[in-house]
Amino acid sequence: MLGHTATDIRAVEEARRGRKQLGMTPLLYDYLLANVREHPVLRELREETASMRGSQMQVSPAQAQLLAMLVQIQGAQRCIEVGVFTGYSSLAVALALPESGRLVACERDERCLEVAKKYYQRAGVAHKIDVKHALAADSLRSLLDCGEASSYDFAFVDADKRMYEEYFELPLKLVRVGGLIVMDNILWYGRVADPLVDDQKTISIRNFNKKVLEDKHVDISMVPIGDGMTICRKLVDT
Ligand SMILES: C[S@@+](CC[C@H](N)C(=O)[O-])C[C@H]1O[C@@H](n2cnc3c(N)ncnc32)[C@H](O)[C@@H]1O
């Protein structure tokens, strides 16, 4: 164990003792990253984003890989993303879609979208992405107004944490039975589990987690990857 920190060693020992959840250490994170297949344009985008304000908002390469895998398993053609930032997760989804696939990408910040669009072009997937520069709730409501309820295969929600219930309910209407909605940041840096933390965002995510646990319209799986993701599979039309 030469060169390993005490924390790294403790994490490995705890795992050996049979704990079901492995703590993520910097060493283990680097190992995980080294074992992710990352498209070269995704890597370039991640490197550019790293120097930008808010770079911690970007999903990890392992999360993006999981999203792409879910899209492929679903055989998804029609996808939605709520919260694009500089485009890392949307680019991963677009790369996983077939040529005929479409992704509606919702983002309110124009400067983030400029970066995202540059990389969509660079990766040759811009034609698959319909960028909606507006508040996501307005964009999603207008899809519903256009008669697109129950017509999407997959939605990824990674925006305003204070609105998580609404940003789940709207995609739930847009996704077909059998389709997936993936909600990001459901562990919120561990704050959701700390009863002493009671800021608005933490309370909103806690409320969402409680509500979706009891929601009979979906099957769920809470996955401790990145900052935590809940994968929801729609069971019935709402
Ligand atoms: C966590 S970041 C998204 C990260 C992105 N999925 C990625 O992997 O790079 C959240 C983004 O949602 C956008 N956002 C927040 N609230 C929004 C809203 N109500 N409508 C549209 N975009 C919103 C923010 O501008 C920000 O770029």
The ligand as a Gaussian input file, in Angstrom:
#p B3LYP/6-31G(d) Opt

LIG

0 1
 C      -26.101000      21.170000     -12.980000
 S      -26.065000      22.128000     -14.402000
 C      -26.287000      20.965000     -15.701000
 C      -25.037000      20.159000     -15.955000
 C      -25.092000      19.362000     -17.243000
 N      -26.133000      18.353000     -17.190000
 C      -23.750000      18.736000     -17.517000
 O      -23.572000      17.549000     -17.272000
 O      -22.831000      19.478000     -17.911000
 C      -27.621000      22.927000     -14.348000
 C      -27.921000      23.850000     -15.512000
 O      -29.306000      24.095000     -15.474000
 C      -29.546000      25.433000     -15.869000
 N      -30.829000      25.789000     -15.279000
 C      -31.121000      25.966000     -13.970000
 N      -32.417000      26.252000     -13.822000
 C      -32.962000      26.246000     -15.055000
 C      -34.265000      26.461000     -15.548000
 N      -35.265000      26.750000     -14.714000
 N      -34.475000      26.364000     -16.877000
 C      -33.459000      26.071000     -17.724000
 N      -32.199000      25.864000     -17.309000
 C      -31.950000      25.937000     -15.999000
 C      -28.366000      26.209000     -15.320000
 O      -28.163000      27.386000     -16.081000
 C      -27.228000      25.203000     -15.467000
 O      -26.513000      25.423000     -16.663000

